[in-house]
């Protein structure tokens, strides 16, 4: 079949190859229940399902199933696999930085290039393909996915080419298809619109579908948008870099309209509190990444957590982790919601593993800074955080160009011999990797990277007073000489378990390679992840000791989920990704020699 879509350059007709595949097997009749906002708000009551990428609105990624546990994990075996052959049709790579979703024995996933799969997994020993639906994303568009949304009877996904599509869950037919990126908009600055891209996950909350521009590093302004699930029309859009007349615009204190290319991409996804109707999102770094002299000022709302009203898009509160950042310590990663007691009072809290090396907690309603704890081994861009404000102790509100620690605060004209390596590495700390939280134990988990780096800043040159960056001369959009920074201390992977009540790291596990996948935690005492050297691993939730592993032979960035059918528990993971560390040092010969692939693995006892 075919659908008509707008691509910002006129209207074209895209033929959808294989939009619907009839099932060729006999299974009992099955009527799917709509995934309502009420079901999403009460996802914890359906532990047999996994209805949203981050498991629940609080982004816990916690399974209450315990049939598979630390005592019997050694007996885990492969139940079945499904090759995701479309992922490499006309492409050389794809990054599956996400998880499948499951609703009552039906599994859904996407191949990174706009092909959706529905698989009947009720058999337990084989996955039966129900349909595939191809959104016809051009083959020269980078293939990657960080998740999609189930809402009502729809699958909704913002694609890498800037379109958002809705697919009927029962039939695989496309219901609507709208272009949301790279188009003129009343609130836009009109600069670099063609560089906008949907690189984050699509999420349903409050009855809306949330999509975001994640490519701030392309010299765009990050934004978050709520869409009507009925037809994909815009309900509201909030820009993470404020324009003239908007609160925060004064924090772009330059003379060449740097705000127009200011960054603050939103390229993971947010959490949601149905009681307050507030949604919590992190924003990325300012642009140019490494040249703060191009953009003096605090550069709001980059490197921030923002709380927005899900119905209006109004900003309720914000906290900026790092004003006038120059290390690429963006904080767009997941902000998860917890409840705990502080000084005898119950508090609703937003918690976050910062890319800058600190673990933060804030009051969910007001944004009041509550506490921090260091989880990265070494931090030297600051000597610490102010216990009252949560800001770096060196922050001076009277300065437009912050000094921080001069030895690790690199500026124009300083050679490498004048610089001290900064820690953590620009790769973090936690970036997109999903954290997890067990509300029964109060322990939060994350897996990411650790290390330090060093580089030389090169002046970014403005096109003129009306905005824009000269990409042909100087440091370009990044503010450096084009030689990607190297690690100055071993760049390695690390997994952490932190007690949110005390701020104590109760366990750390290090690996040779950086983690590019997130984690899930289970009531069975397991922390689940996958690795760039092709392993699916189950760790002990108390000690982080590896208890079981399986080699897929495929570099993986996907995070496992847990589901059940007829009371039997399964673990599923999408494997497939570039083993490059995405900001780390050159990858080893071992990783570089790995074969590319994409596969769904499902395990059971």
C-alpha positions as CSV (number, residue, x, y, z in Angstrom):
1,X,0.0,0.0,0.0
2,X,1.1,3.6,-0.1
3,X,0.6,6.7,2.0
4,X,1.0,10.4,1.3
5,X,3.3,12.4,3.5
6,X,4.8,15.9,3.8
7,X,8.6,16.0,4.0
8,X,9.1,19.8,4.2
9,X,10.1,20.0,0.5
10,X,6.7,19.3,-1.1
11,X,4.5,16.2,-0.8
12,X,5.6,12.8,-2.1
13,X,4.2,9.4,-2.0
14,X,6.2,6.7,-0.2
15,X,5.5,3.1,-1.1
16,X,5.5,0.9,2.0
17,X,7.2,-2.4,1.3
18,X,5.8,-5.2,3.3
19,X,3.4,-3.0,5.3
20,X,1.3,-6.0,6.3
21,X,2.3,-9.6,6.5
22,X,-0.5,-12.1,7.1
23,X,0.3,-14.5,9.9
24,X,0.7,-18.1,8.7
25,X,0.1,-20.0,11.8
26,X,-2.8,-21.1,13.9
27,X,-3.1,-19.3,17.3
28,X,-6.1,-18.6,19.4
29,X,-8.1,-15.6,18.6
30,X,-6.8,-12.5,20.4
31,X,-8.4,-9.1,21.1
32,X,-6.0,-6.4,22.1
33,X,-7.0,-4.0,24.9
34,X,-6.2,-0.3,24.2
35,X,-3.1,1.0,26.1
36,X,-4.9,3.8,27.8
37,X,-3.3,6.6,29.8
38,X,-4.8,4.9,32.9
39,X,-3.0,1.7,32.1
40,X,0.2,3.5,31.6
41,X,-0.2,5.4,34.9
42,X,-0.7,2.0,36.6
43,X,1.9,0.0,34.7
44,X,3.3,-1.5,37.9
45,X,0.0,-3.4,38.3
46,X,0.8,-5.3,35.1
47,X,4.2,-6.9,35.7
48,X,3.6,-9.4,32.9
49,X,3.7,-6.5,30.4
50,X,6.3,-3.9,29.5
51,X,4.2,-1.0,28.2
52,X,6.6,1.8,27.8
53,X,10.4,2.0,27.2
54,X,11.2,3.1,30.7
55,X,8.7,0.5,32.2
56,X,6.5,3.1,34.0
57,X,5.9,6.8,34.1
58,X,8.5,7.1,36.9
59,X,11.2,5.5,34.6
60,X,12.1,2.8,37.1
61,X,12.7,-0.1,34.6
62,X,11.8,-2.4,37.5
63,X,10.2,-5.8,37.0
64,X,8.2,-7.2,39.9
65,X,8.5,-10.7,38.4
66,X,10.8,-13.0,40.4
67,X,10.5,-16.5,38.8
68,X,14.0,-15.9,37.3
69,X,16.2,-14.9,40.1
70,X,19.7,-14.9,41.5
71,X,19.4,-18.5,42.7
72,X,18.4,-20.1,39.4
73,X,19.7,-17.7,36.8
74,X,22.4,-20.3,35.9
75,X,19.7,-22.3,34.2
76,X,18.6,-19.5,31.8
77,X,18.6,-20.6,28.2
78,X,17.6,-19.2,24.8
79,X,13.8,-19.7,24.2
80,X,13.9,-18.3,20.7
81,X,15.4,-15.6,18.4
82,X,14.2,-13.4,15.6
83,X,16.6,-12.0,13.1
84,X,15.9,-8.3,12.4
85,X,16.9,-8.6,8.7
86,X,15.4,-5.3,7.6
87,X,17.9,-3.4,9.8
88,X,20.6,-3.8,7.3
89,X,18.6,-3.7,4.0
90,X,20.5,-0.9,2.2
91,X,22.4,0.1,5.4
92,X,25.7,-0.8,6.9
93,X,24.8,-0.3,10.6
94,X,22.0,0.4,13.0
95,X,21.9,1.3,16.7
96,X,19.2,-0.3,18.7
97,X,19.5,1.8,21.9
98,X,16.2,0.6,23.3
99,X,14.0,-2.2,24.3
100,X,11.0,-4.1,22.9
101,X,7.5,-3.5,24.3
102,X,5.1,-6.3,25.3
103,X,1.3,-6.3,25.9
104,X,-0.4,-9.5,26.8
105,X,1.8,-11.8,24.7
106,X,2.2,-9.4,21.8
107,X,5.7,-7.9,21.3
108,X,6.6,-4.8,19.4
109,X,9.9,-3.4,18.3
110,X,11.4,-1.2,15.5
111,X,14.6,-1.8,13.5
112,X,16.1,1.6,13.7
113,X,15.2,2.5,10.1
114,X,11.4,2.8,10.5
115,X,10.3,-0.8,10.1
116,X,8.0,-1.9,12.9
117,X,7.5,-5.5,14.0
118,X,4.6,-7.2,15.8
119,X,5.4,-10.7,17.1
120,X,3.1,-13.1,18.9
121,X,5.2,-14.5,21.7
122,X,2.5,-16.5,23.5
123,X,3.9,-19.8,22.1
124,X,7.0,-19.4,24.4
125,X,9.2,-21.5,22.2
126,X,8.9,-19.5,19.0
127,X,8.1,-15.9,18.0
128,X,5.4,-15.8,15.3
129,X,5.5,-12.8,13.0
130,X,2.1,-11.1,12.8
131,X,3.1,-8.1,10.6
132,X,5.8,-5.7,9.7
133,X,5.1,-2.1,8.7
134,X,7.7,0.0,6.8
135,X,7.6,3.7,7.1
136,X,10.0,4.1,4.1
137,X,12.7,6.0,5.7
138,X,15.4,6.9,3.2
139,X,18.4,4.6,3.3
140,X,20.9,7.5,3.7
141,X,19.3,8.5,7.0
142,X,21.2,7.1,10.0
143,X,19.5,4.1,11.4
144,X,19.0,4.2,15.2
145,X,16.1,4.0,17.7
146,X,15.5,4.9,21.3
147,X,12.0,3.8,21.6
148,X,8.4,4.3,20.6
149,X,5.0,4.7,22.4
150,X,2.0,2.5,22.7
151,X,-1.2,4.6,23.2
152,X,-4.8,3.5,22.7
153,X,-4.6,1.1,19.6
154,X,-1.6,2.9,18.1
155,X,2.2,2.6,17.9
156,X,3.6,6.1,17.6
157,X,7.2,6.9,16.7
158,X,9.1,10.0,15.8
159,X,11.5,8.8,13.1
160,X,15.1,9.9,12.3
161,X,13.9,11.7,9.2
162,X,11.7,14.0,11.4
163,X,8.4,12.4,10.6
164,X,6.1,11.1,13.3
165,X,4.0,8.1,12.3
166,X,1.1,6.2,13.9
167,X,0.6,2.5,13.1
168,X,-2.6,0.6,13.9
169,X,-1.5,-2.1,16.4
170,X,-3.9,-4.7,15.1
171,X,-3.5,-4.4,11.4
172,X,-0.1,-2.7,10.9
173,X,-1.7,-0.1,8.7
174,X,-0.4,3.5,8.9
175,X,-3.0,5.8,10.5
176,X,-1.2,9.1,10.1
177,X,2.2,10.5,9.1
178,X,3.3,14.1,9.8
179,X,6.5,16.0,9.4
180,X,7.6,17.6,12.7
181,X,11.3,18.3,12.2
182,X,13.0,20.6,9.7
183,X,9.9,22.7,9.1
184,X,9.3,26.4,9.7
185,X,7.5,27.0,13.0
186,X,6.2,30.2,14.6
187,X,8.6,29.8,17.5
188,X,11.7,28.9,15.6
189,X,14.7,31.0,15.0
190,X,14.8,30.0,11.3
191,X,18.4,28.8,11.5
192,X,19.6,25.3,10.6
193,X,16.1,23.9,10.6
194,X,17.2,21.2,8.2
195,X,19.6,19.9,10.9
196,X,16.7,19.1,13.3
197,X,16.3,15.4,13.9
198,X,14.3,13.1,16.2
199,X,17.1,11.1,18.0
200,X,15.2,10.5,21.2
201,X,12.5,8.1,22.3
202,X,8.8,8.8,21.7
203,X,6.7,8.6,24.8
204,X,3.0,8.8,25.6
205,X,1.9,10.7,28.8
206,X,-1.1,12.5,29.9
207,X,-3.0,11.4,26.8
208,X,-0.5,13.1,24.6
209,X,2.4,11.9,22.5
210,X,5.7,13.6,23.2
211,X,8.4,14.1,20.6
212,X,11.6,16.2,20.7
213,X,14.3,17.7,18.6
214,X,17.5,15.9,19.8
215,X,20.1,17.3,17.4
216,X,21.2,20.4,19.3
217,X,24.7,19.5,18.3
218,X,23.8,20.3,14.7
219,X,23.5,24.0,15.6
220,X,19.7,23.9,16.3
221,X,17.6,24.7,19.3
222,X,16.2,21.7,21.3
223,X,12.5,21.5,21.8
224,X,9.8,19.3,23.2
225,X,6.4,19.0,21.5
226,X,3.1,17.4,22.6
227,X,1.0,15.9,19.7
228,X,-2.6,14.9,19.6
229,X,-2.6,11.1,19.1
230,X,-5.7,11.3,17.0
231,X,-3.9,12.9,14.0
232,X,-0.4,14.0,15.1
233,X,-1.3,17.7,15.2
234,X,0.7,20.0,17.5
235,X,-0.8,20.8,21.0
236,X,2.2,22.8,22.2
237,X,5.9,23.2,21.7
238,X,8.5,24.4,24.2
239,X,12.0,25.6,23.2
240,X,14.9,24.7,25.5
241,X,16.8,27.9,24.3
242,X,14.6,30.9,25.0
243,X,14.1,33.5,22.3
244,X,13.9,37.3,22.7
245,X,11.4,38.4,25.3
246,X,11.3,35.0,27.0
247,X,12.6,34.4,30.5
248,X,16.2,33.2,30.3
249,X,17.1,34.8,27.0
250,X,19.3,37.3,28.8
251,X,21.6,34.5,29.7
252,X,22.9,34.5,26.1
253,X,25.1,37.6,26.6
254,X,26.8,37.8,23.2
255,X,26.5,40.2,20.3
256,X,25.8,37.7,17.5
257,X,22.6,35.9,18.5
258,X,24.3,32.7,19.6
259,X,20.9,31.5,21.0
260,X,19.7,30.7,17.4
261,X,22.2,27.8,17.3
262,X,22.3,27.3,21.0
263,X,21.8,23.5,21.3
264,X,20.0,22.0,24.3
265,X,18.9,19.0,22.3
266,X,16.4,16.6,24.1
267,X,17.5,13.2,22.9
268,X,16.4,10.6,25.5
269,X,12.9,10.8,27.0
270,X,11.2,12.2,30.1
271,X,9.3,11.0,33.2
272,X,5.8,12.0,34.2
273,X,3.9,12.5,37.5
274,X,0.1,12.1,36.7
275,X,-0.9,13.7,40.0
276,X,0.8,17.0,39.3
277,X,0.6,16.8,35.5
278,X,4.3,17.7,35.3
279,X,6.7,16.0,33.0
280,X,10.5,16.0,33.7
281,X,13.1,16.2,30.9
282,X,16.8,16.7,30.7
283,X,18.4,19.0,28.2
284,X,21.8,18.8,26.4
285,X,24.9,21.0,26.2
286,X,25.1,24.4,24.6
287,X,26.6,24.9,21.1
288,X,29.5,25.3,20.3
289,X,30.3,22.5,22.7
290,X,33.8,23.4,23.8
291,X,34.0,27.2,23.1
292,X,32.2,29.1,25.9
293,X,33.6,32.4,24.8
294,X,31.4,32.3,21.7
295,X,28.3,32.2,24.0
296,X,29.0,34.1,27.3
297,X,26.3,33.8,29.9
298,X,24.6,30.9,31.7
299,X,23.1,29.7,28.5
300,X,19.7,28.7,29.8
301,X,18.1,26.1,29.5
302,X,21.1,24.0,28.4
303,X,22.4,21.3,30.8
304,X,19.2,21.5,32.8
305,X,16.3,19.5,34.2
306,X,13.0,21.1,33.3
307,X,9.5,20.4,34.7
308,X,6.8,21.3,32.2
309,X,3.0,21.1,32.5
310,X,2.0,18.3,30.2
311,X,-1.2,20.0,29.1
312,X,0.2,23.5,28.3
313,X,4.0,23.2,28.0
314,X,4.4,25.9,30.6
315,X,7.7,25.7,32.6
316,X,7.0,25.0,36.2
317,X,10.7,25.0,37.4
318,X,14.2,24.2,36.2
319,X,17.6,23.5,37.6
320,X,20.7,24.1,35.6
321,X,23.5,21.7,36.5
322,X,26.3,23.5,34.8
323,X,26.0,27.2,33.6
324,X,28.3,28.1,30.6
325,X,29.4,24.5,30.1
326,X,32.5,23.7,28.0
327,X,33.0,20.0,28.5
328,X,29.9,18.6,26.7
329,X,28.5,17.5,30.1
330,X,24.9,17.6,28.8
331,X,22.2,16.3,31.2
332,X,19.6,15.1,28.8
333,X,19.6,11.7,30.3
334,X,16.7,10.1,32.2
335,X,15.4,11.8,35.3
336,X,13.5,9.2,37.4
337,X,10.9,9.7,40.1
338,X,11.2,8.3,43.6
339,X,9.5,8.7,47.0
340,X,11.5,8.7,50.2
341,X,11.6,10.1,53.7
342,X,13.8,13.1,54.5
343,X,13.9,14.5,58.0
344,X,10.8,12.6,59.0
345,X,8.7,13.8,56.0
346,X,7.7,12.0,52.9
347,X,9.1,13.7,49.8
348,X,8.4,13.2,46.1
349,X,11.7,13.4,44.3
350,X,13.4,13.7,40.9
351,X,16.7,11.8,40.8
352,X,19.4,11.8,38.2
353,X,22.8,10.3,37.5
354,X,24.5,13.3,36.0
355,X,26.9,13.1,33.1
356,X,29.1,15.4,35.1
357,X,29.8,12.7,37.7
358,X,27.3,13.6,40.5
359,X,24.0,11.9,41.5
360,X,21.3,14.5,42.2
361,X,18.0,14.7,44.0
362,X,15.4,17.5,43.8
363,X,11.9,18.1,45.2
364,X,9.6,17.1,42.4
365,X,7.1,19.9,42.9
366,X,9.4,22.9,43.4
367,X,12.8,21.9,42.1
368,X,14.5,22.5,45.4
369,X,17.9,20.9,45.5
370,X,18.0,18.3,48.2
371,X,21.3,16.3,47.9
372,X,24.1,15.1,45.7
373,X,26.6,12.2,45.8
374,X,29.6,11.5,43.7
375,X,29.5,8.3,41.7
376,X,32.3,8.8,39.2
377,X,35.7,7.9,40.5
378,X,37.4,11.2,39.8
379,X,35.9,14.7,39.3
380,X,38.2,17.7,38.8
381,X,36.2,20.2,36.8
382,X,34.9,21.5,40.1
383,X,35.9,21.0,43.7
384,X,32.4,20.2,44.7
385,X,28.8,21.4,44.8
386,X,27.3,24.0,47.1
387,X,25.2,22.1,49.6
388,X,22.5,24.7,49.6
389,X,22.2,25.5,45.9
390,X,23.6,22.4,44.2
391,X,25.7,24.6,41.9
392,X,29.4,24.2,41.4
393,X,31.2,26.0,44.3
394,X,33.2,28.0,41.8
395,X,30.1,29.4,40.0
396,X,30.1,33.2,40.1
397,X,26.7,34.7,39.1
398,X,28.5,38.0,38.3
399,X,30.5,36.5,35.5
400,X,29.3,35.8,32.0
401,X,32.4,33.7,31.3
402,X,32.8,31.2,34.2
403,X,36.3,30.4,35.4
404,X,35.6,27.2,37.4
405,X,39.0,25.5,37.9
406,X,41.2,27.2,35.3
407,X,43.5,24.2,34.8
408,X,40.6,22.1,33.6
409,X,38.5,25.0,32.2
410,X,40.1,25.1,28.7
411,X,39.8,28.4,26.7
412,X,40.9,29.7,23.4
413,X,44.7,30.0,22.8
414,X,45.7,27.4,25.3
415,X,47.7,24.5,24.0
416,X,47.6,20.9,25.3
417,X,50.7,21.6,27.3
418,X,48.8,24.3,29.3
419,X,45.8,22.1,29.9
420,X,45.1,19.6,32.7
421,X,42.9,16.6,31.7
422,X,39.3,17.0,32.9
423,X,37.4,14.3,34.7
424,X,34.9,12.8,33.9
425,X,35.4,12.2,30.2
426,X,33.1,14.0,27.9
427,X,31.4,10.6,27.4
428,X,30.4,10.7,31.1
429,X,29.1,9.5,33.4
430,X,25.7,8.5,32.2
431,X,24.4,9.8,28.8
432,X,21.5,8.0,27.2
433,X,22.0,4.7,29.1
434,X,18.8,4.0,31.0
435,X,19.1,3.8,34.8
436,X,16.9,1.6,36.9
437,X,15.4,1.9,40.4
438,X,14.1,-0.7,42.8
439,X,11.5,1.0,45.0
440,X,11.4,-1.9,47.4
441,X,15.1,-1.6,48.3
442,X,15.7,2.1,47.6
443,X,18.7,1.3,45.3
444,X,19.3,3.0,42.0
445,X,21.5,1.5,39.2
446,X,23.3,2.8,36.2
447,X,25.9,1.5,33.7
448,X,28.0,3.9,31.6
449,X,31.6,5.1,31.3
450,X,34.4,6.5,33.4
451,X,37.6,8.2,32.4
452,X,39.2,11.6,31.8
453,X,40.0,13.6,28.6
454,X,42.0,16.4,27.2
455,X,41.6,18.7,24.2
456,X,42.4,22.1,22.6
457,X,39.7,24.7,22.1
458,X,39.6,26.4,18.7
459,X,37.6,29.7,18.3
460,X,34.2,29.3,16.7
461,X,33.4,32.1,14.2
462,X,30.0,33.7,13.9
463,X,28.6,34.3,10.5
464,X,27.4,37.7,11.6
465,X,25.3,39.7,14.1
466,X,22.1,37.9,12.9
467,X,23.3,34.5,14.1
468,X,24.7,31.4,12.6
469,X,28.1,29.6,12.8
470,X,30.8,29.6,10.2
471,X,31.4,25.8,9.7
472,X,34.2,26.3,7.1
473,X,36.6,28.2,9.4
474,X,37.8,28.0,13.0
475,X,36.3,25.5,15.4
476,X,33.0,25.2,13.6
477,X,29.9,24.1,15.6
478,X,32.0,22.1,18.1
479,X,34.7,24.6,18.9
480,X,37.7,22.4,18.3
481,X,40.2,21.4,15.6
482,X,38.4,18.3,14.4
483,X,40.6,15.8,16.2
484,X,38.2,14.1,18.6
485,X,39.5,14.3,22.1
486,X,41.4,11.3,23.4
487,X,41.1,9.7,26.8
488,X,43.7,10.9,29.3
489,X,42.9,8.1,31.8
490,X,41.6,4.6,31.0
491,X,38.2,5.0,29.4
492,X,36.3,2.0,30.7
493,X,32.8,0.8,31.6
494,X,31.4,1.0,35.1
495,X,28.1,-0.1,36.7
496,X,27.0,1.5,40.0
497,X,24.5,0.6,42.7
498,X,23.5,3.6,44.9
499,X,21.4,3.8,48.0
500,X,19.2,6.8,47.4
501,X,18.5,7.3,51.1
502,X,22.1,7.6,52.1
503,X,23.9,8.6,48.9
504,X,26.2,5.7,49.5
505,X,27.6,3.6,46.6
506,X,27.0,0.1,47.8
507,X,28.7,-1.6,44.8
508,X,30.7,-0.8,41.7
509,X,31.6,-3.1,38.8
510,X,34.1,-2.2,36.2
511,X,34.6,-3.6,32.7
512,X,37.2,-3.2,29.9
513,X,34.7,-1.6,27.5
514,X,32.3,1.3,28.0
515,X,28.6,0.4,28.5
516,X,26.4,1.8,25.7
517,X,23.3,0.1,27.0
518,X,21.2,0.8,30.1
519,X,20.1,-1.5,32.9
520,X,16.9,-3.1,34.3
521,X,16.4,-4.5,37.8
522,X,14.1,-7.3,39.0
523,X,12.4,-8.4,42.1
524,X,14.4,-11.6,41.6
525,X,17.6,-9.7,42.7
526,X,19.0,-9.3,39.2
527,X,20.4,-6.3,37.2
528,X,20.2,-7.0,33.5
529,X,22.3,-5.3,30.7
530,X,24.1,-6.0,27.5
531,X,27.6,-5.0,26.3
532,X,29.4,-3.7,23.2
533,X,31.4,-7.0,23.0
534,X,28.2,-8.9,22.5
535,X,27.2,-10.2,25.9
536,X,23.8,-10.3,27.7
537,X,24.6,-10.3,31.4
538,X,22.7,-10.8,34.7
539,X,24.4,-9.2,37.8
540,X,23.6,-9.7,41.4
541,X,21.6,-6.7,42.5
542,X,23.4,-6.3,45.8
543,X,27.0,-6.9,44.8
544,X,26.9,-6.4,41.0
545,X,28.8,-9.6,40.6
546,X,28.1,-11.2,37.2
547,X,26.0,-14.3,37.7
548,X,25.3,-15.3,34.1
549,X,26.2,-14.3,30.6
550,X,25.4,-15.3,27.1
551,X,27.5,-14.3,24.0
552,X,25.4,-13.1,21.1
553,X,28.4,-12.3,18.8
554,X,26.8,-9.0,18.1
555,X,27.8,-5.6,19.6
556,X,24.8,-4.6,21.7
557,X,23.4,-1.3,23.0
558,X,19.9,-2.6,23.9
559,X,18.6,-2.9,27.4
560,X,16.8,-6.2,28.5
561,X,13.2,-6.3,29.6
562,X,11.2,-8.9,31.6
563,X,7.7,-10.1,30.7
564,X,5.5,-13.1,31.4
565,X,3.0,-15.2,29.4
566,X,0.6,-17.5,31.3
567,X,2.7,-17.0,34.4
568,X,6.0,-18.0,32.8
569,X,8.8,-15.4,32.8
570,X,11.0,-14.3,30.0
571,X,13.9,-11.9,29.4
572,X,14.1,-10.2,26.0
573,X,16.7,-7.9,24.5
574,X,17.4,-6.3,21.2
575,X,21.0,-6.6,20.2
576,X,22.5,-4.5,17.4
577,X,24.8,-1.5,17.4
578,X,28.0,0.1,16.4
579,X,30.7,-0.8,19.0
580,X,32.3,2.6,18.8
581,X,32.1,4.3,22.2
582,X,30.5,7.5,20.9
583,X,32.9,10.0,22.2
584,X,35.5,7.6,23.7
585,X,38.9,6.7,22.4
586,X,39.6,4.5,19.3
587,X,37.9,1.1,19.8
588,X,40.0,-2.0,20.1
589,X,40.8,-4.3,17.3
590,X,38.6,-6.9,18.9
591,X,35.5,-4.7,18.8
592,X,36.3,-3.3,15.4
593,X,36.4,-6.8,14.0
594,X,33.0,-7.8,15.3
595,X,30.3,-8.5,12.7
596,X,27.3,-6.2,12.4
597,X,24.0,-7.7,13.1
598,X,20.5,-7.2,14.6
599,X,18.6,-9.8,16.5
600,X,15.9,-10.2,19.1
601,X,16.9,-12.7,21.8
602,X,14.4,-14.1,24.3
603,X,15.5,-16.2,27.3
604,X,13.7,-18.3,29.9
605,X,14.4,-21.1,32.4
